Amino acid sequence: MRILLVRHGETPWNAEGRYQGREDIPLSPVGEAQAEALGLRLRDLPIDRAVASPLSRARRTAQLVLGAAREAELSIDPGLIEIAHGSWEGLLASEIRARDPDRLRAWREAPDSVLMPDGGESLQQVFDRSWPALGRACDGLGADDTVLVVAHDAVNRVILCHVLGIPFSRLWSFRQAPTSMNLLEGASVDALEVVRLNDCAHHTPLFGEAVHRAL
């Protein structure tokens, strides 16, 4: 089976460098164009199932990738929702640095050790809900079937870390640009290989800048 694991398109908060988390920020015009470009790239590819996070930026990305003819295939799984950043949500990194410098430093240097403040989550908690969601998305798929999964930066990263066999402390060792696509293949979710990582050729040149400013 094949899994197309996609991050949502750019939002205004992505462009500003604000931490989004559970805040339901819609796609920007740039993000909509990115998702449409991925849809054009995948328009002739059979997609047997599609699942997205309930947040509108992920749901809308999935709709634009699928196009009107395939939009009815889309279902929603709350297990794919973005990490809860707690009181960091809506803030710039500079604002967090002034209010919570030690935690922000740990988030950059040892992200696996961080519990987000004021009811936020840890990376392990994100994994504990998103990995079963990936399993549900793949349940019953045949060897030649393809599922589109549209989620978020932190969700994609913990899933990819697990598949790659690297600890969550290495979370920042690869990128997840807006509307990037990761291709995973395997006989089951427990036997996946990463075939493509952070593929955003549909909107970014090979050496183009595709760095997120806030998770």
N, C-alpha and C positions, 0 to 999 in steps of 0.2 A: 504494500500500500504506500501511497505517497501523501505527505502532509505539506501543504503550503502554509507555513506559519508566517503571518504578516503583521507588521506593526501598523497602527493607524496612521493616517496622513497628518500633516502639520496642522497645528491649531494656532490661534493668536498667542496663547500662553507659551507654546513651544518657541515661537519666534521671539518673544520677550524674555525667555529664560525663566519662566515661573514654574514652580512645582505644581503639578496638576492633581495627581493622585485620584481621589474619588470625585473631584469636582467635574461636573458634566459640561466640559468646554467643547463646543462644536468645531468642526473643521474650518479652517480659513479658506479663502479662495485658492491659495496655493495648495493646501491639503486636498481640496476637491480635485484640482488638476492632477495632482500626483496619483490619486486613486483612479481617476479616469485613465491615466496613462498606463497604470498596471492592468486595468480592465482591458484596454486595447491590446496589451501584450499577451493576455491570457484568453482572449475572446474565442479562440479556436480550440482551447484545451478543455476536454470533458472534465467537469467538476461534479462529483457524485453527491457531495454533501458540503454544507457551509455552516459554520458556527462562529458567532462573534460575542464579544463582551457586551453587556447591556449599555455601556456608556455610548453616547451618541456619536462620538468621534470614531469609535471602532465599528459601530453598527452602520454608519453612513459610508465608511470606507468599504465595508463588505458589500453594501448595496451597489456602490459605484463600480467595484471590481466585477461583480456578477453581471451587472447590466439588467435592464428591465426584463429580458426574456428568462433570466435565471434567478431573479430576486426572490421568488417564492421558495427557493431551496433553503433560505437562510433561517436558522434558529438561533436562540440566545441562551448562553450559559453564564450565570453569575459567577461561576468559579474562575472565569477569565478576566474579571474586573481588575483594574490597576491596583497597585499597592496603595494602602491607606497611609498617607503622609502625615496625618494628624494636623497639628497646628502649623506645619510647614506649608500647607496647601495655600496657593495664591501668592507665595512669597518668592522674591528673587534670592539667588544664592548670597548676594551681598547682605540682604536683610537677615537671612538665617545666620550668616557668619557673625553678625552683630548680636544676635539674640541667643544662639545655641552653638557656639563655635566648636566645642569639643565633640559634639555629636556629628556636626558637619564634617569635621576632620576625619572622624572614624568612618563616616559614610563613604568617604573617598579612599581611605587607606585600608579599612577592614570592614567592608559593608556587611559581611556575615555576622558581625558582632552587634549590629545596631537594631534597636527597637524604636520605631518612630514615636514621637511624643504624643501625649494626650489622646490615647486610644488608637494610635497607628499600629502598623504591622512590622514584623521582621521578614526577611527574605524567606526564612524557613516556613513561616505561616503562608506566604504567597505560594510557595511551592506545594505545600500540603493541600491547598484547594485547587491550584491550577493543573497539577499533574493528573488528578482524577478527572478533571474536566476534559483534558486532552484524551484520556482513555474513553470517556463517553463519546467524544467526537469521532473516535475511530471504531467504536463498537460495531461489529458486524460487517466492516468493510472487507471487500475481496482483495486479492493480491494485486489486481490492476486498477483498483479504485483510488480516487483522489479526493481529499477533503481540504477545503479552505478554512483556516482558523485565523481570525483577525482579533488580535489582542493588543497588548501594551508593552512598553519598554521593559519594565521589571518582570512581567510575566514571561515574556519571550526569553529574557536573559536567564532566569532560573531554570526554565525548561531546557534551554540550550546547554547550560552548564551541566545539567544532569545527563543529557545525552552524550556530551563530550567527555564525561567522566572527570570534570574538574570541579573544585570546591567553589562555593558561592563567594569566597574571598577573591576569586579571579573574575568577578562579575564585569569589571571594566577592561578586560583584556581583549574584548572585541566590541564592535559597534552595532547599534540598531537604529539606523536612520529612519526618519518618517517614511512610511510606506515601503520599508525594506521587506524583502521576501527571503525566507529561509526554506529550503527544501530538505525534508527529512524522508527517508525511505527505510522500509523494513517489513518483516513479516508480522510484527506486532509492536505495540508501543514500548515493549521491553527489549526490543531488538532493533532499535533505530540507528541509522547512520546520518550524519550531516553531509548532504551533497552540495548544497549552496548555503552561504552564510552572508547576511547583510547585502543581498543582491538588490541594488536600486538602479540598475542600468536603464530602467524605463524613465528615470527623471534626472539622473546625475551622471556626468562623464566619469570615466574610469578613475581619474585623479581629481575629481571634483570634491569640494568640501561637503561633508555630510555628517557633521558632528552635532550631537544634541547639546543644548545648554542647560537643561535640567531634566531629571528623570521624570 
